[in-house]
Amino acid sequence: MCRNIRPLHNFEPPASNDEIRDAALQYVRKVSGFSKPSQANEVAFEKAVEAVTVATRTLVDSLVTGAAPKNREVEAEKARARSRERYAS
């Protein structure tokens, strides 16, 4: 899966509509192979992004957990630390 798509469930504050749409856009780009569709495919591409956005919002809103919500800044720092370790010379 595309590494730019990040988990969206169980964060405080909850995932915004923009974050969900961005994830949907990345997914449709990956699946279609287009970063920007041609004019002939633009309508189909946008319909797919919208459908995936709706499905993702439904999923994220429906999931339940007993775990405490994650802090975005803490999770981002963990990701940066993993990246530094992975790409250290």
N, C-alpha and C positions, 0 to 999 in steps of 0.2 A: 504494500500500500504506500501511497505517497507520504513521505516523511513530514511534509508540511501540514498534514491533517493531524490535529492534536485532540486528545480527549477533551470532551466538553461537559461531561457529567460530574456532578458533585463538587462544584466550585462555588466559592463565595466571593463576589456576587455571581449569580448564575450566568451561564453563557448568554451573550447578547444576540439579538437577531443578526447583527452584522457578522459576528463570529461564526454563527451557524451558516449563513449564506456564503461566507468565505470558504468554509470547509466543503460545502456543497459544490461550489465553483471548482475547487481543487479536485474533487472527486470526478466531476464531469470532464474536466480537462484531461485527467489521467485516463479515464475509460475511453474517451473519444479520440485521444491522441492529438487534440487541437488545443493550443494555448489561446488562440483566437479563431473562431470559426469563420469560414467564408460567408459571404452574404447569403448564399444558397442554403447554408446550414444554420444560420444565426437563430432563426425562430425555433428550430428543433433543439438547439443548444440551450437557449434561454428557458424553454419549457422544461427541459431536463433539470436545469439548475433549480428552477422553482419547485419542481416535484421533489427533488432530493432535499431541498431546504425544508419543505413542509414535513416530509417523512422524518428528517433529523430532529426538528423541533418536537414532533409528536413523540419520538423515542426518548429524547432527553427529558421531556416533561413527564413521561410515564415511568421512568426508572426510579426505583426506591433503594435506599441503602441505610444501614444503621451507622455507617462511618461518619465521622465529623467531616464537614466540608473542607476541601483543600484550599490553601492560600495560594493565589496565583503567583505572587512574588517568590514565595518559598519554592514552588514547583519550577519556576523559571530559573532560579539560581541553581537548583539541582541539575537542570538540563544544561546550563552553561558549564557547570563543573564536569559533567560527563563529556561534554564536547571538548573542553580543555584537555581532559585526560586522553580522550580518543585521538586528538590531533597534536598532542605534545611531540616535540621533536626529539 
